[in-house]
Amino acid sequence: MSLRGTITRTIDPKGRLILPQNFREAIASPQDPASSAPALGLSPQSFILTTFDGCLVAFSLNDWARLEKKFKNLSNRSMRVRRLELLVMGGAEEMTPDAQGRILLTPYHREYAGLEREAVMIGMLDRFEIWNPARYRAATAPESIAGATEELAASGLDFPL
């Protein structure tokens, strides 16, 4: 299942956010023997939430394990790459929705992403992102994406809109 769409939700006073059911289902780890979740003793509904690009990014446990492996296999890390690794790996937290589909956003996550009362969740095919509404509007404003279709075309991706 691919994650698509945008939904705005309220963050409760305790810092809990209700995830849409389709997001919870799509990010859950597969329940097959090759899945890393059972081997790690983690719930199949768990996922990893981390910091990146001024927002929070959710990965399935399997996708996260692949990302960790890629970081482990890097050689000769530059200081910039090391700082990116600090941000992404250091911001990673395992999340397991409760019976109502809520996750508890840590104070660090809320501060990093600028989340207070509202959050915008965006499906990004194999992951989802959680944004502060004003930051999301700024990131997707026409002037922020000007020239992107030309850049995609130059890379070989035809984007006919």
Stockholm file with secondary structure:
# STOCKHOLM 1.0

chainA/1-161         MSLRGTITRTIDPKGRLILPQNFREAIASPQDPASSAPALGLSPQSFILTTFDGCLVAFSLNDWARLEKKFKNLSNRSMRVRRLELLVMGGAEEMTPDAQGRILLTPYHREYAGLEREAVMIGMLDRFEIWNPARYRAATAPESIAGATEELAASGLDFPL
#=GR chainA/1-161 SS CCBCCEEEEEBCTTSEEECCHHHHHHHSCCCSTTCHHHHHTCCTTCEEEEEETTEEEEEEHHHHHHHHHHHHTCCSCCHHHHHHHHHHHHTCEEECCCTTSEEECCHHHHHHHTCSSEEEEEECBSSEEEECHHHHHHHTSHHHHTTHHHHHHHTTCCCCC
#=GC SS_cons         CCBCCEEEEEBCTTSEEECCHHHHHHHSCCCSTTCHHHHHTCCTTCEEEEEETTEEEEEEHHHHHHHHHHHHTCCSCCHHHHHHHHHHHHTCEEECCCTTSEEECCHHHHHHHTCSSEEEEEECBSSEEEECHHHHHHHTSHHHHTTHHHHHHHTTCCCCC
//
